[in-house]
Amino acid sequence: MCGIAGAFGRNATEGSVRNMTDTLKHRGPDGWGVWFDPEIPAALGHRRLAIIDLSACGSQPMVSHCGRWVIVFNGEIYNFRALRAELEGEGVQFRGHSDTEVMLEMIARRGIERAVTQLVGMFAFALVDAAQRRLFLVRDRFGKKPLYYALPDAHTVIFGSELKSLRVYDGFDLRIDLNALAGYLRYGYVSGPESIYERARKVPAGAWIAFDVTDSALRVHPARVYWSPEDAARKAASDPLELSHAETVDQLDRHLRDAVSVRLESDVPLGAFLSGGIDSSLVVALMHAEGAAPVRTFTIGFDDAAYDESTDARRIADALGTQHTERMLSPQDCLDIVPRLPFSYDEPFADSSQIPTLLVSALAREHVTVALSGDGGDEVFGGYNRHVHLPKLWDRVDALPRPLRAGSARLLEFLSPEVWDTLFARLAPFIPRRWHVRTPAEKIQKLQAVLQSHGAAEAYDRVTAYWQGSEGVVRGATVRKSRALNGDWDFTQQMMLCDSVHYLVDDILVKVDRASMAYGLEVRAPLLDHRVFEFAWRLPRSAHMNGKQGKLLLRAVLSRYVDLALVDRPKMGFAVPIDAWLRGPLREWAETLLARERIQKEGFFDGALVQRKWKEHIAGSHNWRYELWAVLMFQAWYESTSQAMTE
């Protein structure tokens, strides 16, 4: 796990790439290197977080044995031992035992197209073909590792793991992409392949982009997609498995154990995040089963019971006998990290679970360098509440006359969010725990959104959006951002695929990558092994969920290792009470960033509209935490980057 940066083309220089690489030292605190060839010309920079082969033989940039290929690589290749055995059988001799060297020699022997499809792992890498004067920028199947690029002039491409490495390149265009900004306000993240800057882009997940040096100008080839969730799901569904429930659970258990086992490879201390939910509990249970005992597990807790998962995590840790580390955090601990968010996330990012993710990453890094997580379980196995409940809800709403829907939506606004939360809290002692609703006012808002929708796809879009009609909030935005569902599948499967393509890649994986790498911590996600994904999509939807709950198969596998009663609780997510903080300890900070005069001067947002939302939120008549947090995270990011560029 590392940070990479570089330049390719007429204006590539060693000095500029050294500066770019220096901005990524948090991603790679264990070493650095720069390779430069003025004849191509190309310069590659690397910051190293040493995980496998801690010797100099694992250092990068790395040149292939034949001298033709040069690579800088961020990530891990989990099947590198099997690939190495293949190459050794063909007579290849290795200098060290790193996965980077194995991947590089695979490319040298097989070619990039064949080699990349054989890789099991998470990766973003830049590869120079010195013989052809060509650069490849490549990203893993799910986009776990980030890779940005930009063309500052007609003859040069620059790239880096984070936008901050591109910003320090002389001539980088800092103009904000207003349409990307509107999309960010709508969903809370900047959707790829766009970035927040007009002239910078993200390499798509599961793809590579090639660049050639020519005498007239740099030639950019179209992105080559080698794997996508849609194509993989379609291919898998065309070859369905006909298994009994017991056989299905057996096979999934084996797939998951293998996915976990290969991710235990490390020359440094290793542990796991543990929330006490289905996904992280299953990963820890499988780590234990694969001989990683005692597993080191890490949890953070909060004083507010509505947001605290530490008790649930402790039960799982006790049941599995892990070496458990728990830290209880005060609201001030969370608030103290808010000023760090713009640097850590580097691009506007409004998922407030970024805060606890940073905190648990900091805790884990005190003890280990690698941590496994349960990310991906919801998208792959149908774990979000919308996957289970939205199709049924929409069928009922769709049967109602439109005037009745509109009237019902208005009725729900008669009670303030605070009243809804209080009402549900008083009813909680009289209903089973699994039916409890952690944030009832938020669920009421989502119900309103469904009632106001004109179709199933719009209902999904509304319940996952932060700010409706965001293109009207951003001055100069011309494109309405919305995510299209694929009608080839049923409604639930459409949502699962859309979540895998967008929300997973641009929200969940961004959140975890930036938070963990801010502290030099590598996070591995075995539930996102592409072989597990392909197996899951060979099964009927009924195998994953019934009318009441999702992730049936993950629950079945987990039941082999722990009592399911330990995880029988409402889905919690990883949230913090941003709405209350904005009315309390963050109010002064927020009011400074949201001042109407400031917003009008900067010219990005409709200041009057933002101020109206802010006043309604402070008054408690509405809960606009998602909308306001999105604006605040952009404002804080913009202020931070503007200051950095003038220093």
C-alpha positions, -999 to 999 in steps of 0.1 A, spaced: 0 0 0 15 32 -11 11 65 -29 21 70 -65 26 100 -88 42 108 -121 44 127 -154 47 114 -189 54 133 -221 74 163 -233 73 183 -201 79 155 -176 107 163 -152 123 146 -122 120 177 -100 82 181 -106 75 145 -98 96 147 -66 73 175 -55 42 156 -64 55 125 -46 63 145 -14 26 153 -10 18 116 -5 41 108 23 12 100 46 3 71 23 39 58 23 59 67 54 85 39 49 105 51 19 104 69 -14 118 67 -49 118 85 -83 127 70 -117 133 93 -147 141 87 -183 145 119 -203 145 100 -236 108 89 -233 104 113 -214 88 99 -182 91 103 -145 75 79 -119 74 86 -81 65 63 -52 60 66 -15 62 32 2 42 16 30 61 -17 34 38 -47 39 54 -76 20 91 -79 14 104 -52 37 138 -53 21 152 -30 -7 141 -57 -32 105 -45 -27 113 -8 -33 97 11 -62 98 24 -89 107 -11 -101 122 -21 -135 115 -55 -151 142 -80 -155 142 -73 -193 145 -36 -187 115 -27 -209 88 -21 -182 88 3 -152 61 3 -126 49 23 -95 21 4 -77 -3 10 -49 -21 -20 -35 -17 -57 -28 -19 -88 -51 -32 -116 -30 -26 -145 -54 10 -135 -60 25 -167 -46 5 -188 -71 15 -165 -99 51 -166 -89 51 -204 -89 38 -203 -125 66 -179 -136 93 -199 -118 81 -229 -137 88 -209 -168 123 -202 -157 119 -167 -142 142 -159 -113 132 -133 -87 154 -108 -69 130 -106 -39 96 -119 -27 73 -89 -33 40 -90 -51 51 -60 -72 79 -80 -88 56 -109 -95 30 -86 -112 57 -68 -132 72 -100 -145 36 -113 -153 31 -82 -175 65 -86 -191 58 -123 -200 20 -122 -206 12 -87 -217 -9 -63 -197 -43 -75 -209 -38 -111 -200 -18 -103 -168 -43 -79 -153 -72 -103 -156 -52 -129 -136 -46 -106 -106 -67 -110 -75 -62 -79 -54 -66 -42 -50 -44 -20 -71 -37 12 -89 -5 14 -109 13 33 -136 33 13 -161 58 26 -186 66 6 -217 100 21 -225 102 3 -259 69 17 -272 71 50 -253 37 43 -238 21 48 -203 -6 27 -189 -27 38 -159 -46 9 -144 -71 5 -116 -85 -26 -99 -120 -41 -106 -139 -23 -78 -117 8 -77 -105 2 -42 -73 22 -49 -76 57 -63 -59 71 -94 -63 106 -108 -49 121 -140 -48 154 -159 -34 169 -191 -19 202 -181 -8 208 -217 -11 191 -251 21 171 -246 20 159 -210 -1 138 -187 3 138 -149 -12 113 -124 -13 106 -87 -31 87 -59 -46 119 -46 -55 153 -62 -31 170 -39 -2 155 -59 -16 170 -91 -23 204 -75 14 211 -69 23 205 -106 31 239 -122 3 246 -147 -24 224 -132 -58 239 -139 -77 246 -107 -111 255 -122 -140 238 -104 -162 215 -125 -196 230 -117 -215 200 -130 -194 177 -109 -201 200 -79 -238 197 -85 -234 159 -86 -215 160 -54 -242 180 -36 -268 154 -48 -250 123 -36 -223 134 -12 -194 124 -34 -179 133 -67 -188 104 -91 -161 91 -114 -147 95 -139 -152 131 -131 -132 149 -104 -140 182 -87 -117 199 -112 -126 205 -148 -93 192 -162 -87 162 -139 -103 128 -141 -103 94 -123 -92 63 -141 -124 42 -141 -126 11 -119 -118 -21 -137 -101 -3 -166 -69 11 -179 -60 42 -200 -30 43 -223 -10 73 -235 16 75 -263 43 101 -269 42 115 -304 60 144 -321 29 165 -324 10 159 -291 3 133 -265 -21 107 -277 -48 95 -253 -64 61 -260 -100 55 -248 -104 37 -215 -102 -1 -219 -127 -18 -195 -115 -53 -185 -141 -60 -158 -173 -44 -146 -200 -53 -121 -227 -52 -147 -208 -75 -172 -197 -98 -144 -233 -101 -130 -247 -107 -165 -222 -134 -172 -227 -150 -138 -265 -149 -141 -264 -166 -175 -248 -196 -158 -269 -201 -126 -261 -225 -99 -287 -251 -90 -278 -259 -54 -296 -267 -23 -295 -242 5 -269 -263 24 -248 -267 -7 -249 -230 -14 -238 -221 22 -210 -247 19 -197 -232 -13 -199 -196 -1 -182 -206 31 -153 -220 11 -151 -189 -12 -151 -166 18 -125 -186 37 -102 -185 7 -108 -147 3 -99 -142 39 -70 -166 39 -51 -149 10 -56 -115 27 -37 -127 58 -4 -125 40 17 -98 56 52 -92 69 38 -67 94 12 -69 122 -24 -74 111 -58 -71 126 -95 -62 118 -121 -36 123 -150 -50 143 -184 -32 146 -204 -62 158 -226 -63 126 -229 -92 102 -201 -83 78 -172 -74 101 -182 -102 125 -180 -127 97 -146 -115 85 -132 -118 120 -148 -152 125 -132 -164 93 -98 -149 102 -100 -169 134 -110 -201 115 -81 -196 91 -56 -197 120 -50 -160 126 -57 -164 163 -56 -144 184 -71 -119 160 -65 -83 169 -98 -64 167 -106 -27 170 -137 -8 178 -146 27 188 -176 36 209 -197 67 218 -216 78 248 -247 82 227 -264 48 226 -281 56 193 -247 56 177 -227 32 198 -217 -2 185 -190 -11 211 -212 -33 232 -222 -55 202 -186 -56 190 -174 -67 225 -199 -96 225 -185 -109 192 -149 -103 204 -156 -123 236 -173 -151 216 -143 -154 193 -116 -148 218 -100 -119 199 -74 -96 213 -98 -67 214 -90 -30 217 -119 -6 223 -118 32 227 -147 52 240 -148 86 223 -164 118 235 -181 142 211 -151 164 214 -128 137 201 -150 136 169 -152 174 167 -114 177 170 -109 158 137 -132 180 116 -105 204 107 -84 175 93 -112 163 69 -103 185 39 -66 173 39 -75 137 45 -102 135 19 -85 158 -6 -118 162 -26 -152 173 -13 -167 143 5 -198 145 26 -204 110 41 -201 119 78 -191 84 87 -157 96 75 -152 109 111 -155 75 129 -137 58 101 -107 81 106 -109 75 143 -110 38 141 -81 39 116 -60 59 140 -67 35 168 -58 4 147 -26 20 134 -13 23 169 -11 -15 170 -11 -29 134 -2 -19 98 -29 -39 81 -66 -43 89 -94 -64 73 -128 -49 70 -163 -60 61 -168 -35 33 -188 -48 3 -212 -72 21 -242 -49 17 -237 -43 -20 -229 -79 -29 -254 -97 -7 -283 -73 -5 -278 -58 29 -291 -22 27 -326 -16 40 -336 -2 6 -328 -35 -10 -353 -53 12 -380 -28 19 -381 -2 -10 -396 -26 -36 -425 -35 -13 -429 1 -2 -429 14 -38 -455 -12 -48 -478 2 -21 -471 38 -29 -476 33 -66 -511 19 -60 -521 52 -43 -536 81 -63 -511 109 -68 -531 135 -48 -532 111 -19 -495 106 -21 -488 143 -21 -511 149 8 -495 121 28 -461 136 22 -473 170 35 -488 154 66 -455 139 76 -440 174 77 -464 185 105 -442 169 131 -406 182 134 -377 157 133 -372 161 170 -408 151 177 -406 120 155 -374 109 173 -390 114 207 -422 95 197 -402 65 184 -380 65 215 -410 63 238 -424 33 218 -391 15 218 -396 -5 250 -428 -20 236 -414 -34 204 -388 -61 196 -352 -49 194 -348 -60 158 -376 -37 148 -361 -6 164 -354 23 142 -321 42 150 -329 74 132 -367 75 128 -369 112 117 -345 103 88 -366 73 78 -397 96 78 -379 119 54 -371 90 31 -407 79 32 -416 115 21 -392 112 -8 -408 79 -19 -443 95 -18 -431 123 -40 -416 100 -66 -430 92 -101 -414 59 -106 -393 32 -89 -360 45 -103 -368 80 -90 -377 66 -56 -343 49 -54 -326 80 -65 -344 102 -40 -338 79 -10 -300 78 -17 -297 115 -26 -284 143 -3 -298 173 -20 -327 172 -44 -324 195 -74 -288 202 -66 -282 217 -101 -304 246 -90 -282 252 -59 -249 254 -79 -246 285 -99 -237 277 -135 -244 240 -134 -262 228 -165 -265 190 -161 -289 173 -137 -271 144 -121 -290 112 -116 -280 75 -116 -298 53 -141 -310 18 -132 -306 -11 -156 -340 -24 -165 -327 -58 -174 -329 -68 -137 -356 -67 -111 -358 -36 -89 -337 -50 -60 -310 -63 -83 -309 -30 -101 -303 -12 -69 -276 -37 -58 -258 -32 -91 -261 6 -91 -248 6 -55 -218 -15 -66 -210 7 -95 -215 41 -78 -220 42 -41 -194 15 -33 -167 29 -56 -171 66 -50 -183 67 -14 -175 36 7 -141 27 -8 -131 64 -9 -140 68 27 -120 38 38 -90 45 16 -85 81 26 -92 75 63 -68 45 66 -41 60 44 -42 92 64 -25 71 91 -5 47 68 -29 18 75 -37 -7 48 -73 -20 48 -83 -52 29 -119 -61 21 -123 -99 15 -161 -96 8 -151 -77 -23 -130 -104 -38 -143 -104 -74 -147 -142 -73 -171 -139 -44 -191 -113 -63 -193 -135 -93 -204 -165 -72 -231 -144 -55 -246 -133 -88 -249 -169 -100 -275 -174 -73 -312 -163 -74 -322 -132 -55 -343 -153 -32 -311 -169 -19 -300 -134 -6 -331 -120 9 -367 -127 19 -394 -101 26 -380 -92 60 -342 -91 58 -312 -94 35 -278 -110 36 -294 -144 43 -263 -163 30 -239 -143 51 -260 -149 81 -260 -186 74 -223 -187 71 -218 -166 102 -241 -190 122 -215 -217 118 -190 -197 139 -211 -176 164 -246 -174 178 -266 -152 155 -284 -137 185 -252 -117 191 -258 -98 159 -296 -96 160 -300 -58 159 -311 -31 135 -287 -21 109 -267 9 123 -242 20 97 -213 40 111 -228 74 118 -224 104 141 -250 129 152 -241 157 127 -276 172 130 -272 179 167 -236 190 164 -245 216 138 -270 231 162 -245 229 191 -207 227 191 -202 231 153 -226 259 150 -200 288 150 -177 269 126 -207 263 103 -221 298 104 -187 311 93 -185 288 63 -222 294 54 -223 331 57 -244 345 29 -219 372 20 -191 346 18 -211 322 -4 -222 350 -27 -186 362 -31 -172 327 -39 -200 323 -64 -206 286 -63 -239 283 -45 -273 301 -42 -266 318 -9 -302 326 -1 -313 290 -5 -284 277 17 -292 303 44 -329 292 44 -319 256 49 -295 266 77 -322 287 95 -347 259 93 -322 234 106 -312 256 135 -349 261 144 -355 224 144 -383 225 120 -364 204 95 -333 182 96 -311 193 67 -279 177 80 -271 159 47 -276 190 25 -258 213 49 -229 189 56 -223 186 18 -221 223 15 -199 226 46 -175 199 34 -171 217 1 -166 251 18 -140 237 42 -122 219 14 -122 250 -9 -109 271 20 -82 246 28 -70 241 -8 -70 278 -15 -48 285 15 -25 256 6 -20 270 -30 -11 304 -17 15 293 9 
